[in-house]
Amino acid sequence: MTRINAEDLEAGFGTRAIHAGQRPDPMSGAIMTPIYQTSTYVQEAMGVHKGYEYARGKNPTREALERNVAALEGATHGFAFASGVATTDSLMKLFRAGDHVICAENVYGGTYRLFDRLLQPLGLSFSFVDTRDPSAVRAAVTARTVAIVCETPSNPMMRITDLAAMAEIARAARALLIVDNTFATPFFQRPFDFGADVVYHSTTKYLNGHSDMIGGIAVVRDDELAARLQFIQNAAGAVPGPFDSWLALRGTKTLHLRMPRHHENGLAVAQWLERRLGEAAVVCPGLPSHPQHALAMRQMQGFSGMISIELGSKARAKHLLDRVRVFSLAESLGGVESLISHPATMTHASVPAERKAMLGISDGLVRLSCGVEDVADLIADLSQACDGL
Ligand SMILES: *Cc1c(COP(=O)(O)O)cnc(C)c1O
């Protein structure tokens, strides 16, 4: 656990992105947090040490990342993990067999698989609910409900969940509101402002932003919750290595430069796609045609570069995926380079067919992560790939 300094919370977003949680190296003054590539720390005498004993428990590079992301989200404690999924898994260790968790029905495929295939057999129970509808969430609450987990915008259907409404239901149920903020990033959405208790990320995506590591992080404001998470982080041990922590930290320094460009490119591409394929085919919360655009405008300041399009059939999806040249066919998102993917067979392959059908993750659905290249090149690429479609 790393508690951040109060002054880290007061500066503007860009200043925090670059400086928060970072201190010049005490030995050399190095401005960049060194990669403390060590497993253990020498103690001066029995019981006399600098606060570092063994690197599963604490690592200074990891702590710099934890303080930094906590400051960006407006939280006070951060806990970094080996992946986004390891973060979700570690968060669920806050709970006990018999506890009940309400989860948004459209979440990252790996989140659903973790809950359904690994944690449900261990005795946690889950209700997968359409969190676009607060009354459906309220109706799912039981005496054993300990948490509401949601992802907004959701992957890949771009559903928006009303965070303030979720926080109200969670408070009434004495449950935690846990929000996956991977798609929006703290640059565009700060769930603590709406009453979230825990915010988490796959740092693999926008926070790192360069597609060169796997990681996750959870941040909280409450000291007691932080102490429990610190215990879990050390006791379960799903920690990231110092080099991956350093790469993520290097990424967050430019988050405020990258996100506006992802937003601009995403919106321009979405508008072009609407003209080319028709309004009904394009799902992007930044477009007025998105059914929850007004809510998205209320709780977000921008929309990243994520777009889903419904092409109507696997053959049409394949036509596009086979022809793109600037967009690369790959899982993942949030990097500087544009990616395109087929959720039904890639990121959401682990979701059972009937659930995919119910959610709209069809064989014709294609997901785009617009990078920060020149937007004219992105549109020209999609235009040539759409020829004959
Ligand atoms: C990728 C992703 C995850 C999982 O993160 P990993 O780093 O791949 O383990 C969780 N939530 C969302 C929204 C994601 O996009």
The ligand as an SDF file (V2000), in Angstrom:
LIG
                    3D

 15 15  0  0  0  0  0  0  0  0999 V2000
   -8.2980   -5.9260  -20.8090 C   0  0  0  0  0  0  0  0  0  0  0  0
   -9.3350   -5.6290  -19.8160 C   0  0  0  0  0  0  0  0  0  0  0  0
   -9.3430   -6.2530  -18.5590 C   0  0  0  0  0  0  0  0  0  0  0  0
   -8.3460   -7.3260  -18.1870 C   0  0  0  0  0  0  0  0  0  0  0  0
   -7.0620   -6.8300  -18.0970 O   0  0  0  0  0  0  0  0  0  0  0  0
   -5.7410   -7.6930  -18.3980 P   0  0  0  0  0  0  0  0  0  0  0  0
   -4.6480   -6.7130  -18.1470 O   0  0  0  0  0  0  0  0  0  0  0  0
   -5.8260   -8.1620  -19.8040 O   0  0  0  0  0  0  0  0  0  0  0  0
   -5.7230   -8.8390  -17.4390 O   0  0  0  0  0  0  0  0  0  0  0  0
  -10.3160   -5.8780  -17.6580 C   0  0  0  0  0  0  0  0  0  0  0  0
  -11.2580   -4.9560  -17.9750 N   0  0  0  0  0  0  0  0  0  0  0  0
  -11.2830   -4.3480  -19.1740 C   0  0  0  0  0  0  0  0  0  0  0  0
  -12.3360   -3.3320  -19.4600 C   0  0  0  0  0  0  0  0  0  0  0  0
  -10.3370   -4.6650  -20.1340 C   0  0  0  0  0  0  0  0  0  0  0  0
  -10.3890   -4.0710  -21.3380 O   0  0  0  0  0  0  0  0  0  0  0  0
  1  2  1  0
  2  3  1  0
  2 14  2  0
  3  4  1  0
  3 10  2  0
  4  5  1  0
  5  6  1  0
  6  7  2  0
  6  8  1  0
  6  9  1  0
 10 11  1  0
 11 12  2  0
 12 13  1  0
 12 14  1  0
 14 15  1  0
M  END
$$$$
